[in-house]
């Protein structure tokens, strides 16, 4: 399994960009990188995923290094509602497309 | 995104009783459903994966006779915690995905189980 390493916690000022790093040095060529977040006592919310190209949607941007050993999730203008635990996950291959195994994530605190 | 619901959102039961938690995909057909458990201050732990009409595949260390999973239709999966004990108190979260291997996986809001 390709495991991920994330900082335990990060702070970000409201209105500024939040850059959340993730290392996945053992990722295989066909494994995607997924980002989810979990606000306290709720189910995880999908943010974005990618294989090797950078991706952008209405929530965030995902920058994946050329060697695919690390990635960065960017929240361009963080708000207080973005305070959550952010999980970087490499999808485990298997029958029916594999499963998502969660690591410890990064606890992002957006401060006024 | 697609919607996954869970019922109940919270439940309190006595030790020794069984509790059933329902997970429904409301606007898509879930070919694969997952059940996770989360203890306070910890990450989500995958318990099992189920495909519609098939037996669930349990992760190592998860007792299949204690956590009964049924995925009888493309929109419904149930988790039954049998003979619940206080150590089973946790936040149970289901997740669902349709079709292709790398489609998005959507999560329910979770069910808080407290066993007295």
Interface residues (C-beta under 8 A of the other chain):
Chain A: X32 X36 X38 X41 X42 X43 X44 X45 X46 X49 X87 X91 X95 X96 X97 X98 X99 X100 X101 X102 X103 X104 X105
Chain B: X1 X4 X6 X31 X32 X34 X36 X43 X44 X45 X46 X49 X51 X57 X91 X93 X95 X97 X100 X101 X102 X103 X104 X105 X106 X107 X108 X109 X110 X112
